[in-house]
Amino acid sequence: MKDLVLIGPGIAGHSDSWRARTGARTAVPGTPDTLRLVDTPGRPEDIEAAHAAGLDAFHASHPLRRADFRLLTMDMDSTRITIEC
């Protein structure tokens, strides 16, 4: 599943109709001119329909979450190594 991002004048006011049209799980307005449709099937027809309506559109991967990252830290100060790197 991919998110579909729509950009165009006043698109956020049409979130319900675009959500139903694309089969998205939910619609998240960003600004009055942007709308993110979450978990769409990623069909090219959805982008074509948006372009026909005069909107810019693209498929986006889900945003990264903090849980997607891991951090490993190591200390170079060791009594076994007598020189600093």
ChimeraX attribute file (.defattr): number of C-alpha atoms within 10 A of each C-alpha:
attribute: neighborCount
match mode: 1-to-1
recipient: residues
	/A:1	14
	/A:2	17
	/A:3	22
	/A:4	26
	/A:5	22
	/A:6	24
	/A:7	20
	/A:8	16
	/A:9	13
	/A:10	13
	/A:11	17
	/A:12	21
	/A:13	14
	/A:14	13
	/A:15	20
	/A:16	13
	/A:17	11
	/A:18	21
	/A:19	20
	/A:20	12
	/A:21	12
	/A:22	20
	/A:23	16
	/A:24	21
	/A:25	13
	/A:26	17
	/A:27	22
	/A:28	14
	/A:29	18
	/A:30	12
	/A:31	12
	/A:32	14
	/A:33	15
	/A:34	21
	/A:35	25
	/A:36	25
	/A:37	24
	/A:38	22
	/A:39	19
	/A:40	20
	/A:41	16
	/A:42	18
	/A:43	13
	/A:44	10
	/A:45	10
	/A:46	20
	/A:47	20
	/A:48	14
	/A:49	14
	/A:50	18
	/A:51	13
	/A:52	10
	/A:53	10
	/A:54	12
	/A:55	18
	/A:56	15
	/A:57	20
	/A:58	16
	/A:59	20
	/A:60	16
	/A:61	11
	/A:62	12
	/A:63	8
	/A:64	8
	/A:65	7
	/A:66	7
	/A:67	6
	/A:68	7
	/A:69	7
	/A:70	6
	/A:71	4
	/A:72	4
	/A:73	5
	/A:74	5
	/A:75	5
	/A:76	10
	/A:77	11
	/A:78	9
	/A:79	7
	/A:80	6
	/A:81	9
	/A:82	8
	/A:83	9
	/A:84	7
	/A:85	6
